[in-house]
Amino acid sequence: MKKITKMLLAATLCSTPWAHSADGVTQPADVQAKAAAQQQKLARLAGRATAKTAYTNLTLIDGTTTGPRPAVRTNMAIIVNGDRIGAILSMSQFSKEIADDVEVFDMHGMFALPGLIDSHVHYATQPSRVTAEAELRRNIYGGLTGVRDMAGDARALADLSRSSLLNEIPSPDIFYSALVAGPSFFADPRTVLASLGMQPGQVPWLYAVTGRSSLPLVIAQARGTGATGLKIYANLSGRLVRGLVREGKKQSFPVWTHQQVYPATPYDSLGATTVSHVCMIGRYVRDAGKDQYGHANEPTYAGLTADDPGIRKYIAALARSGTIMDATLSVYIPPPPAEGKPAAPDPHCPVQLAGDITRAMHRADIPVVAGTDTDTVPDDPYPALYGELDALVRYAGFTPYEAIVAATRNAARALGKESDFGTLEAGKFANMILLKEDPTQDIAKLHTLAVTVKRGHRFVQADYHHQPIPLPAED
């Protein structure tokens, strides 16, 4: 620690453009070189990429365009300075603009797109470092440069996030939430597992809110956990939900909430940064009197469509609010039946209805993010996000490009990080995926991924040798 502190002090003293002696004479150029060397050392300690690289002969889809189809530029080069994109050039400009010390990767016409983000994961509900690292490794080699963790043990998530940023483990960046709910929710066994050693409901990442709570303090202590946003979960009044959303805006802190919190209605969550689980509006229409969180006793969804007046009214209100929808279509897809057995009837919202509601929201220009809230099977070498993107295309009528925007530009906006990533532009982090075939023509072409770049670090898919994901112990 003393050694690092001395290096930090030295870098601070040497970071000004010019160093002067006591008599005001400018010091020799080697002082500047020494300062630069110190800064390079600190960058390496922080796990930052420091090399200058170029990815050439690319077909570029930068993700900046709106609409169903992307803008495509061929014969392009992306220049990476350390962890950020320094420039995006045509190949005709490349030889004139790039210095001789650049490491060049000729991509032979591969497709470059922004790195993907899964906007709804849970890696520390029952903390298991081994399981989480295996999931994160699968994700980074599958093209994910970020994940939004929607509540768990913030102690474990902070440690994983730090390890990812320092490049100690192969992992996407981890942006996690601190959860608030009504006191009655904290009898849920998951909250016990996510706060072991402490009392659920009384820790800043799993905090019980009542009418006596100081909402500015609730937001402030959530920030203190290192969280990127606040998750509003269950068993809160409409007044408290609306108050938390307002306070989050005052403190410029993203607020992510279930579409319905109970007994608050979906209308109380309007104005939050995101709302999750698209078919909660279906349940509200069919079961408006429900006042406690829980999945039991779901109503019938027979005959319910996205054209129902109650659903249409909510969609119009959501469109006016500016809130982003985290549809999580994956949670509405029933698991396959056991071998040799017929499929059991599914009592939950059918994925066809969830997809139709998402389609109606998309037509109303409501931004949608791609979140899974589920895991793919342990043997699958590709991330669960691929299934969510396929579901947006299959059930909600998105074009493949629109689905990718849900996992890139829209996802960055939900995190409040759109100035840093989500599109491929000079000055943003070098977060991108390089594929042999174009996934904006066919979303299944995500499986042709060759290279993931996260903050300038390369993860070559051919180097990934999948092992089944170990599941957390049951006891």
Buried (B, 14 or more C-beta within 10 A) or exposed (E): EEEEEEBEEBBEEBEEEEBEEEEEEEEEEEBBEBBEEBBBBBBEEEBBBBBBBBBBBBBBBBBBBEEEEBEBBEBBBBBBBBBBBBBBBEEEEBEEBBEEEBEBBEBEEBBBBBBBBBBBBBBBBBBBBEBBBBBBBBBBBBBBBBBBBBBBBBBBBBBBBBBBBEBEBBBBBBBBBBBBBBBBBBEBEBBBBBBEEBEBBEBBBBBBBEEEBEBEEBBBBBBEBBBBBBBBBBBBBBEBBBBBBEBBBEBEBBBBBBBBBBBBBBBBBBBBBBBBBBBBBBBBBBEEEBEEBEEEEBBEBEEBBBEBEBBBEBBEEBBEBEBBBBBBBBBBBEEEEEEEEEEEEBBBBBBEBBBBBBBBBBEEEBBBBBBBBBBBEBEBBBBBBBBBBBBBBBBBBBBBBBBBBBBBBBBBBBBBBBEBBBBBBEEBBBBBBBBBBBBBBEBBBBBBBBBBBBBBBBBEBEEBEBEEBEEBEEE
